[in-house]
Amino acid sequence: MAEAWTVRRERGSRLGLVLLIWIARQMGRRAARLILYPVVAYYMLAAPAARAASRNYLQRVLGRQPGWRQIYRHLYCFAAVALDRVYMFSPRESGLAVTPHGLEAFSAYRRRGEGAIIIVAHLGSFEILRALSGAHSGVKLRVLMDRRSGAKANAVLEAVNPRMRESIIDTSGSDIDLALKVKAALDRGEMVGLMADRYRPGDKTVDCDFLGGRAPLPISPWVLAGVTRAPVLLAFGLYRGGNRYDLYCEEFSQGLELPRARRRAQAHGYAQAYADRLADYAREAPYNWFNFYKFWHEDAPSNPGGTNSNGSERS
């Protein structure tokens, strides 16, 4: 059976993270990325659960059994994107090349002063959305995040850029408090980003078809969108190798209808539509998927029939 992502303990020491970030800021991105090679090799050997999750996912998205090289590439891509968070949050010039696609949807809401909910995923870098929105489109972005999860990494990144804390809406409180905070941000014309591909223990979920298997996805993002009646956008920041990212944005709905009598069924339909788009982008950039835990209810088939990908991006 699939499991909630919070069952996985946060790895790495705070001292190690501080050291890596110091190298990244003082010696540059190239030097820091060289250090990632042995770090990823160690992680690959020391984290069998993450290795198994990577193999399961790659088997589905590539349509064939992955070898050690593909799994290492997958884990390295995750580490490289995580490292780039330092440059996305730093007030210095990041040196990252971001190519936007479909940013007109953001611009339209900004011109009207309207807020919207942006549904993102652990595919590539959702942080690219934050960096680009602040630097180029004038959109103020708030991100829903459980501050207790990934506490060590978040604390270090907040030290790099203290303003990061101001952009977070903490989800560790009550649902009513969260809904009020989100509604207030939307009324101020802000964009509110939230993940829709992971659930926490106790969350209500629906099983969706995703890359040839059944995966539980949370319904809370869609309930929140329905309660606030806000427009919904999708955004995916795909890492293309080197310093290159593609940011894809598209409108999902100008306002979700979620009548109480059919709330679960309607939320299931929205979650499935999101899963279908997520699968499309995962096939386009197969090494960008960063959910290293038991995501599906069942293991990947021994002879997967998924769509092959050329896997053209380079790490």
C-alpha positions as CSV (number, residue, x, y, z in Angstrom):
1,M,0.0,0.0,0.0
2,A,1.0,3.6,-0.5
3,E,2.2,5.6,2.5
4,A,2.1,9.2,3.6
5,W,5.3,11.0,2.7
6,T,5.8,12.2,6.3
7,V,6.8,8.7,7.4
8,R,10.2,9.3,5.9
9,R,12.7,11.0,8.3
10,E,14.5,14.1,7.1
11,R,18.1,13.1,6.2
12,G,21.3,15.1,6.6
13,S,22.7,17.2,9.4
14,R,22.1,20.9,9.8
15,L,25.9,21.4,9.9
16,G,26.3,19.6,6.6
17,L,23.6,21.7,5.0
18,V,25.2,24.9,6.3
19,L,28.6,23.8,5.0
20,L,27.2,23.0,1.5
21,I,25.4,26.3,1.4
22,W,28.5,28.2,2.4
23,I,30.4,26.6,-0.4
24,A,27.6,27.3,-2.8
25,R,27.6,31.0,-1.9
26,Q,31.3,31.6,-1.5
27,M,32.8,29.3,-4.1
28,G,30.0,29.2,-6.6
29,R,27.4,26.9,-8.1
30,R,29.9,24.8,-10.1
31,A,32.0,23.9,-7.0
32,A,28.9,23.0,-5.0
33,R,27.6,20.8,-7.7
34,L,30.9,18.8,-7.8
35,I,30.4,18.0,-4.2
36,L,27.0,16.6,-4.9
37,Y,28.5,13.6,-6.8
38,P,29.9,11.8,-3.7
39,V,27.0,13.0,-1.6
40,V,24.4,11.5,-4.0
41,A,26.5,8.3,-4.3
42,Y,26.4,7.9,-0.5
43,Y,22.7,8.6,-0.3
44,M,22.0,6.1,-3.0
45,L,23.8,3.4,-1.0
46,A,22.5,4.4,2.4
47,A,18.8,5.0,1.5
48,P,17.4,1.7,0.1
49,A,13.8,2.9,0.5
50,A,14.4,6.0,-1.7
51,R,16.3,3.8,-4.1
52,A,13.4,1.4,-4.4
53,A,10.9,4.3,-4.8
54,S,13.1,5.8,-7.6
55,R,13.2,2.4,-9.4
56,N,9.5,2.0,-9.2
57,Y,8.8,5.4,-10.6
58,L,11.4,5.2,-13.3
59,Q,10.1,1.9,-14.4
60,R,6.7,3.4,-14.9
61,V,7.7,6.6,-16.6
62,L,10.5,5.2,-18.8
63,G,8.6,2.1,-19.7
64,R,11.6,-0.2,-18.9
65,Q,13.6,-1.5,-16.0
66,P,16.0,1.3,-14.9
67,G,19.6,0.5,-14.0
68,W,21.9,2.0,-11.3
69,R,22.9,4.8,-13.7
70,Q,19.3,5.9,-14.2
71,I,18.6,5.8,-10.5
72,Y,21.7,7.8,-9.7
73,R,20.8,10.4,-12.4
74,H,17.3,10.7,-10.8
75,L,18.8,11.3,-7.3
76,Y,21.4,13.7,-8.6
77,C,18.7,15.7,-10.4
78,F,16.9,16.0,-7.1
79,A,20.1,17.1,-5.3
80,A,20.9,19.7,-8.0
81,V,17.4,21.2,-7.9
82,A,17.6,21.3,-4.1
83,L,20.9,23.1,-4.3
84,D,19.5,25.7,-6.7
85,R,17.1,26.8,-3.9
86,V,20.1,28.7,-2.5
87,Y,20.3,30.8,-5.6
88,M,16.6,31.2,-6.0
89,F,16.2,32.7,-2.5
90,S,19.5,34.6,-2.5
91,P,19.2,38.4,-3.1
92,R,22.3,38.1,-5.4
93,E,22.0,37.4,-9.1
94,S,21.1,33.7,-9.3
95,G,22.7,32.9,-12.7
96,L,19.7,30.6,-13.4
97,A,18.1,30.7,-16.9
98,V,14.3,30.4,-16.6
99,T,12.2,30.2,-19.8
100,P,8.5,30.9,-19.0
101,H,5.6,29.4,-20.9
102,G,2.0,30.5,-20.5
103,L,2.8,33.3,-18.0
104,E,0.0,35.3,-19.6
105,A,-2.4,33.8,-17.0
106,F,-0.5,35.3,-14.2
107,S,-0.3,38.7,-15.9
108,A,-4.0,38.7,-16.5
109,Y,-4.9,38.2,-12.8
110,R,-2.2,40.7,-11.7
111,R,-3.6,43.4,-14.0
112,R,-7.1,42.9,-12.5
113,G,-5.7,42.7,-8.9
114,E,-7.2,39.2,-8.4
115,G,-5.7,36.4,-6.4
116,A,-5.6,32.8,-7.5
117,I,-4.6,29.4,-6.2
118,I,-1.6,27.8,-8.0
119,I,-1.4,24.0,-7.8
120,V,2.2,22.7,-8.0
121,A,3.9,19.4,-7.4
122,H,7.2,17.8,-6.3
123,L,8.1,17.8,-10.0
124,G,11.2,19.9,-10.8
125,S,11.3,23.1,-8.8
126,F,8.2,24.9,-7.6
127,E,10.7,27.5,-6.1
128,I,11.4,28.7,-9.7
129,L,7.8,30.0,-9.7
130,R,8.5,32.0,-6.6
131,A,11.7,33.5,-7.9
132,L,10.3,34.3,-11.3
133,S,7.0,35.8,-10.0
134,G,8.8,38.2,-7.7
135,A,11.4,39.2,-10.2
136,H,9.5,39.6,-13.5
137,S,5.7,39.6,-13.2
138,G,5.0,41.6,-10.1
139,V,3.0,38.7,-8.6
140,K,3.2,38.3,-4.8
141,L,3.3,34.6,-4.1
142,R,2.5,32.9,-0.8
143,V,3.3,29.2,-0.4
144,L,1.5,26.7,1.8
145,M,4.1,24.7,3.8
146,D,4.2,22.6,6.9
147,R,7.2,24.2,8.7
148,R,7.8,21.1,10.8
149,S,8.5,19.0,7.7
150,G,12.0,19.5,6.3
151,A,12.7,21.8,9.3
152,K,16.5,21.6,9.1
153,A,16.6,22.6,5.4
154,N,14.0,25.3,5.8
155,A,15.9,26.8,8.8
156,V,19.1,27.0,6.8
157,L,17.4,28.6,3.8
158,E,15.7,31.1,5.9
159,A,19.1,32.1,7.2
160,V,20.2,32.7,3.6
161,N,17.1,34.9,3.0
162,P,15.1,35.8,6.0
163,R,12.3,37.1,3.8
164,M,11.5,33.5,2.9
165,R,9.5,33.2,6.2
166,E,7.2,36.0,5.1
167,S,6.2,34.2,2.0
168,I,5.1,31.0,3.8
169,I,1.6,30.2,5.1
170,D,2.2,27.5,7.8
171,T,-0.2,24.5,7.4
172,S,0.5,23.0,10.8
173,G,-2.4,24.8,12.4
174,S,-6.2,24.1,12.2
175,D,-8.0,23.8,8.9
176,I,-10.2,26.8,9.7
177,D,-7.2,29.0,10.5
178,L,-5.5,27.9,7.2
179,A,-8.7,28.6,5.2
180,L,-8.9,32.1,6.7
181,K,-5.3,32.9,6.0
182,V,-5.6,31.7,2.4
183,K,-8.8,33.7,1.9
184,A,-7.1,36.8,3.3
185,A,-4.2,36.4,0.9
186,L,-6.5,35.9,-2.1
187,D,-8.5,39.0,-1.1
188,R,-5.2,41.0,-1.2
189,G,-4.7,39.9,-4.8
190,E,-1.9,37.4,-3.9
191,M,-1.1,34.1,-5.5
192,V,-1.2,31.1,-3.2
193,G,0.8,28.0,-4.1
194,L,0.1,24.6,-2.7
195,M,1.1,21.0,-3.4
196,A,-1.5,18.5,-4.5
197,D,0.6,15.4,-5.0
198,R,1.3,14.4,-1.3
199,Y,-0.9,13.7,1.7
200,R,-0.2,13.7,5.4
201,P,-1.5,11.1,7.9
202,G,-5.2,11.7,8.5
203,D,-5.8,13.5,5.3
204,K,-8.7,12.5,3.1
205,T,-7.6,11.0,-0.2
206,V,-8.9,9.7,-3.5
207,D,-7.2,7.0,-5.6
208,C,-6.2,8.4,-9.0
209,D,-4.7,6.7,-12.1
210,F,-1.2,8.0,-12.4
211,L,1.5,6.5,-14.7
212,G,-0.2,3.1,-14.9
213,G,-1.0,2.6,-11.2
214,R,-3.3,3.7,-8.4
215,A,-2.0,6.5,-6.2
216,P,-3.8,8.3,-3.3
217,L,-3.9,12.1,-3.8
218,P,-5.3,14.5,-1.2
219,I,-8.6,16.2,-1.8
220,S,-7.9,19.1,0.6
221,P,-6.4,21.3,-2.2
222,W,-9.6,21.1,-4.2
223,V,-11.8,21.6,-1.2
224,L,-9.8,24.7,-0.3
225,A,-10.2,26.0,-3.9
226,G,-13.9,25.3,-3.8
227,V,-14.4,27.0,-0.5
228,T,-12.6,30.1,-1.5
229,R,-14.0,30.1,-5.0
230,A,-10.7,31.2,-6.3
231,P,-9.4,30.7,-9.9
232,V,-7.0,27.7,-10.1
233,L,-3.7,27.6,-12.1
234,L,-1.3,24.8,-12.6
235,A,2.5,25.4,-12.6
236,F,5.5,23.1,-13.2
237,G,9.1,24.2,-13.1
238,L,11.1,21.6,-15.1
239,Y,14.8,21.3,-14.7
240,R,16.6,20.9,-18.0
241,G,20.2,20.5,-16.9
242,G,23.0,23.0,-16.3
243,N,21.4,26.2,-15.2
244,R,18.3,25.9,-17.3
245,Y,14.6,25.7,-16.2
246,D,11.3,25.8,-18.1
247,L,8.4,27.2,-16.2
248,Y,5.0,26.0,-17.5
249,C,1.8,27.7,-16.4
250,E,-1.7,27.0,-17.4
251,E,-5.2,27.8,-16.3
252,F,-7.1,24.9,-14.7
253,S,-10.4,26.6,-13.8
254,Q,-11.8,30.1,-13.3
255,G,-13.5,28.8,-10.2
256,L,-14.3,25.3,-8.9
257,E,-17.8,24.2,-8.1
258,L,-17.8,21.9,-5.1
259,P,-21.4,21.3,-3.9
260,R,-21.4,19.7,-0.5
261,A,-23.6,16.8,-1.6
262,R,-21.1,15.8,-4.3
263,R,-17.9,17.2,-2.8
264,R,-15.9,14.0,-2.8
265,A,-16.9,13.0,-6.3
266,Q,-16.1,16.4,-7.7
267,A,-12.8,16.6,-5.8
268,H,-11.9,13.2,-7.3
269,G,-12.5,14.5,-10.8
270,Y,-10.3,17.5,-10.2
271,A,-7.6,15.4,-8.6
272,Q,-7.7,13.0,-11.6
273,A,-7.4,15.9,-14.1
274,Y,-4.4,17.2,-12.2
275,A,-2.8,13.7,-12.1
276,D,-3.2,13.5,-15.9
277,R,-1.4,16.8,-16.5
278,L,1.2,15.8,-13.9
279,A,1.9,12.5,-15.8
280,D,2.3,14.4,-19.0
281,Y,5.0,16.7,-17.6
282,A,6.6,13.7,-15.8
283,R,7.0,11.9,-19.1
284,E,8.5,15.0,-20.7
285,A,11.1,15.4,-18.0
286,P,11.3,11.9,-16.3
287,Y,14.1,12.6,-13.9
288,N,12.3,15.6,-12.3
289,W,9.9,13.6,-10.1
290,F,10.9,13.9,-6.4
291,N,8.6,11.7,-4.3
292,F,11.0,9.2,-2.9
293,Y,8.6,7.0,-0.9
294,K,6.0,4.4,-1.6
295,F,3.7,6.5,-3.7
296,W,1.5,3.9,-5.4
297,H,-0.7,1.2,-3.9
298,E,1.1,-1.5,-6.0
299,D,4.6,-2.0,-7.3
300,A,5.3,-1.2,-11.0
301,P,4.5,-4.1,-13.4
302,S,7.5,-6.2,-14.3
303,N,6.8,-5.4,-18.0
304,P,5.7,-1.8,-17.9
305,G,3.6,-0.5,-20.7
306,G,4.2,3.2,-20.0
307,T,5.1,5.7,-22.6
308,N,8.8,5.8,-23.4
309,S,10.6,9.1,-22.9
310,N,13.7,10.3,-24.6
311,G,15.0,11.6,-21.2
312,S,16.8,14.3,-23.1
313,E,17.6,16.7,-20.2
314,R,21.1,16.6,-18.8
315,S,22.1,16.9,-15.2
